[in-house]
Amino acid sequence: MSETQLRFHPLSFVPEGDEVLVGRPDIDSYAVLPVEGAALLERLTRGATPADAAGWYAETYGETVDMPDFLQTLDGLGFVQPTGPAPDAPQVEPADGTPVRFQRLGRAVFSPFAFVLYLLVVLWWLVVVSRHPELTPGPHQVFFTDSLLLVQVLIMFGQLPWLFAHESFHVLAGRRLGLRTSLGLGTRLYVILVFETRMNGLLTVPRRRRYLPFLAGMLLDVVAICGLGIIASFFETPGGGESLPGRIALAMAFPILTRFAYQFLLFLQTDVYFVIASALGCYDLHAATRAVVRNHLWRALRRPDRHLDVGQWSERDQRLARWYAPFFAVGVVVLVGLWLLALRPVLLGIVRLSVQGFQSPVHDAHFWDTTLFVALNVAQLAFYGLIYLRNLARYRRTRAADRSAAPAATLGWSQAS
């Protein structure tokens, strides 16, 4: 066995009940180890040679460890640095409390005073809608004008600031903890650009401190919906209607409400899912549950050859996945409700206005507004379709090439009595 000290990247050790979550925060690579395995790794990071660490482990726990396999797993996780001179100091991640950019802003945004302000906004909105129920967000409010083109512009571009604010609240909640969370751009369905939060290092903090970063975006959504409703109340006309600024505010509020409801699609990895998984002490509950559901379906179809091996997930993930699987149905119920209560009325409104526009005289502005609206959407769908097919073909070629490559190392822990 090697008598040479190994060099490790800075690692974090977070106790999680009977296990320890060990990770390399700079690349977000984590592993769940039993307490004795984490103790062995920590001894290695403090300068013990593999031979010395194995001897200490046998003396302390009365068992031998398969050190070559253990080291291979650590190397596959990216914990081990390339061979070189051993450092003089321990390599455990220092908790130096070095401030990160926007950390003060994050503390201000989530301070007790700020939460009091958020609560006042919500209470104010409740009073407003109790007196003026017509200000409650609804699908009809999306059509703040008869121009379908302007409605589309507001839905597509008017929501960008709120999407940015939603993700920024996630980032600031992480920065508040001193984490280097960041905001970037990603894609959905290979095409659609979206804002994405990278929660770098979130698993290095205790579980109870992860909930606010997960829920921060939904907090912003609630405050935004209430704030827009209050703004709309300022622009009510004497007859009880809304002026254009008020209608625009309500038109922006309803899509935010729809996205808030989207967080309860529990078959997806939404903000609510991460809160549940964290509370249950799971690390990949979503994938484990999908595998359990899939195996049930293939078992019902009498296709055991299509079953997935659930052994690749932790025992806790496997056990709770069987309990969590029925909650996937909650997400389906929410999705059907969104379709019936939100998307369907909006689509019917678009069809209604389109029919009215095409029935208008050719010289009427409504006719050309509708024509341009339909043309832009058809062109947009065609463009999305072409890009999707191109990226899907590229993905399949990449996947075919990867099949011939060696599989990546996965977490393993082996010992011999």
Secondary structure, 3 states (H helix, E strand, C coil): CCCCCCCECCEEEEEECCEEEEEECCCCEEEEEEHHHHHHHHHHHCCCCHHHHHHHHHHHHCCEECHHHHHHHHHHCCCECCCCCCCCCCCECCCCCCCCCCHHHHHHHCCHHHHHHHHHHHHHHHHHHHHCHHHCCCHHHHCCCCCHHHHHHHHHHCCHHHHHHHHHHHHHHHHHCCCCCEEEEEEECCCEEEEEEECCCHHHCCHHHCHHHHHHHHHHHHHHHHHHHHHHHHCECCCCCECHHHHHHHHHHHHHHHHHHHCCCCCCCCHHHHHHHHHCCCCCHHHHHHHHHHHHHHHHCCCHHHCCCHHHCCHHHHHHHHHHHHHHHHHHHHHHHHHHHHHHHHHHHHHHHHHHHHHCCCCCHHHHHHHHHHHHHHHHHHHHHHHHHHHHHHHHHHHHHHCCCCCCCCCCCCEEC
